[in-house]
Amino acid sequence: MNATNAHIIYAIVYALSGQKLIIKDLGGGDYTIAKVPEFDKKRKPTKAQQKVRNRFTAAASYAKKVLADPELEKIYKEKATQVRSAFNLACMDYLNSPVVKMIDTTKYTGMPGTNIVIKAKDNFQIKSVEVKIFDEEGNLIEKGKANIDPVFKLNWDYTSTKQNARLKGSKIKAIAIDLAGNKGELEITL
């Protein structure tokens, strides 16, 4: 049965029963008709349910903030479609953190001016990538912002500024931040 037929059947069953019904898409062109689920409005949500509700409320608040800011609104509206509005994209962006997929240190020698490449991905857009380099004892040697590669948009390039005399045991941490302020990070040991 196709969607049009399902709607016709829905209208007939509704007219005959007087009950509120929903059409469920079972996939593959199959549909079923069911009663609208009933919820006990007095029932308290579990902690996990409340946590999810709070995240969605925060996502909606972020989306409203985006639509109130002309610069941010423009960024989201440029990627909006008929199916996904700027509001929906902003909600999805808020709910999904970026991921740092790889830190490439093949060109990093520990000398100033050598390059580290970070591959980072987000469901919408990464705002910045910060790189921190630590010695084998965990002391911060340097930190700074990486620059997006103009050709390979998933890559971010960081050029070291200080000497790292002992590479072995050093740690490099990359932190990607998206427009919604979510962070994703990866740390490797040399």
C-alpha positions in Angstrom: 0.0 0.0 0.0 1.4 3.4 -0.8 1.1 6.6 1.3 -2.0 7.9 -0.5 -3.9 4.6 0.0 -2.8 4.7 3.7 -4.2 8.2 4.1 -7.5 7.1 2.5 -7.8 4.1 4.8 -6.9 6.3 7.7 -9.7 8.7 6.8 -12.3 5.9 6.5 -11.2 4.2 9.8 -11.2 7.5 11.6 -14.7 8.4 10.3 -16.1 5.0 11.4 -14.4 4.7 14.8 -14.1 8.4 15.9 -10.7 7.6 17.4 -7.5 9.5 16.9 -5.2 7.3 14.8 -1.7 7.5 13.3 -0.2 6.0 10.2 3.1 4.3 10.9 5.6 3.8 8.0 7.0 0.3 8.2 9.4 0.9 5.4 9.4 -0.7 1.9 6.1 1.0 1.1 4.2 -0.7 3.9 2.1 1.2 6.4 -0.1 0.4 9.3 -2.7 2.3 11.2 -2.6 2.4 15.0 -4.2 4.3 17.9 -2.4 7.4 19.1 -0.4 6.3 22.1 -1.6 7.5 25.5 0.8 9.1 27.9 0.3 9.5 31.7 1.0 13.2 32.1 1.5 12.8 35.8 4.3 10.2 35.3 7.7 11.5 36.3 10.5 10.9 33.7 13.5 8.8 34.7 16.9 10.6 35.2 18.0 9.4 31.7 14.8 10.7 30.1 15.1 14.0 31.9 18.7 14.3 30.7 17.6 13.8 27.1 14.8 16.3 27.4 17.2 18.8 28.9 19.6 18.3 25.9 16.8 18.9 23.4 15.6 22.0 25.3 19.2 23.4 25.3 19.4 22.5 21.5 16.2 24.5 20.8 17.5 27.4 22.9 20.7 27.4 20.9 18.8 27.3 17.6 16.7 30.3 18.7 19.9 32.1 19.6 21.3 31.3 16.1 18.2 32.7 14.4 18.4 35.9 16.5 22.1 36.5 15.4 22.2 37.7 11.8 25.7 36.3 11.2 25.1 32.9 12.6 21.7 32.7 11.0 23.3 33.4 7.6 25.7 30.5 8.1 23.0 28.0 8.9 20.5 29.3 6.3 23.2 28.8 3.6 23.1 25.1 4.2 19.4 24.8 4.9 17.2 22.8 2.5 13.4 22.3 2.2 13.8 19.2 4.4 16.2 20.7 7.0 15.6 24.3 8.1 18.3 26.5 9.7 16.6 25.9 13.1 16.9 22.1 12.6 20.5 22.3 11.5 21.4 24.4 14.5 19.7 21.9 16.8 21.6 19.0 15.2 24.8 20.9 15.4 24.2 21.5 19.1 23.5 17.8 19.7 26.6 16.5 17.8 30.2 17.1 18.8 33.1 17.3 16.4 35.5 14.4 16.1 39.3 14.6 15.7 40.0 11.6 13.5 43.8 11.8 13.2 46.9 13.7 14.2 49.6 13.3 11.5 53.1 14.0 12.9 55.2 12.6 10.1 56.6 16.1 9.3 57.0 17.1 13.0 60.6 17.0 14.1 60.4 18.9 17.3 62.0 21.9 15.7 60.1 25.2 15.3 58.5 25.6 12.0 57.6 22.0 11.5 54.1 20.9 10.6 51.4 18.8 12.3 48.2 17.9 10.4 44.9 17.4 12.2 42.0 15.7 10.5 38.7 16.8 12.1 35.1 16.4 11.1 31.8 17.8 12.3 28.2 17.3 11.2 28.0 21.0 10.4 31.1 23.1 10.7 34.3 23.3 12.8 35.0 26.8 14.1 38.6 26.2 15.3 41.2 23.5 16.2 43.6 24.0 19.0 46.9 22.0 19.3 48.8 21.4 22.6 52.2 19.8 22.8 53.4 18.3 26.1 56.8 16.8 27.0 57.1 13.3 28.3 56.5 14.5 31.9 53.2 16.2 30.9 54.5 19.8 30.9 53.0 22.1 28.3 55.7 23.0 25.7 53.4 25.1 23.4 49.8 25.6 22.3 48.2 27.4 19.5 45.5 27.5 16.8 45.7 25.4 13.6 44.7 26.8 10.3 42.2 25.1 8.0 43.7 23.7 4.8 42.3 25.7 1.9 42.1 22.6 -0.4 41.4 19.7 2.0 38.7 21.2 4.2 38.9 18.3 6.8 42.6 19.0 7.4 43.9 21.6 9.8 47.6 22.6 9.8 49.6 23.6 12.9 53.1 24.9 12.6 55.2 24.4 15.8 56.8 27.5 17.4 59.0 26.1 20.1 61.7 23.4 20.2 60.8 20.0 21.6 64.2 18.4 22.4 62.9 14.9 23.2 60.1 13.7 20.9 59.8 10.2 22.4 57.1 10.2 25.1 55.8 13.7 24.0 52.1 14.0 23.7 50.1 16.0 21.1 46.5 16.9 21.8 44.1 18.4 19.2 40.8 19.9 20.3 38.2 20.7 17.6 35.4 23.2 18.5 32.2 23.6 16.4 30.0 26.6 16.1 27.8 25.4 18.9 30.8 25.3 21.3 31.0 21.5 21.4 34.5 20.0 21.7 36.0 16.8 20.4 39.6 15.8 21.1 42.3 13.3 20.4 45.7 12.8 22.1 48.6 10.8 20.8 51.9 9.9 22.3 55.1 10.0 20.2 
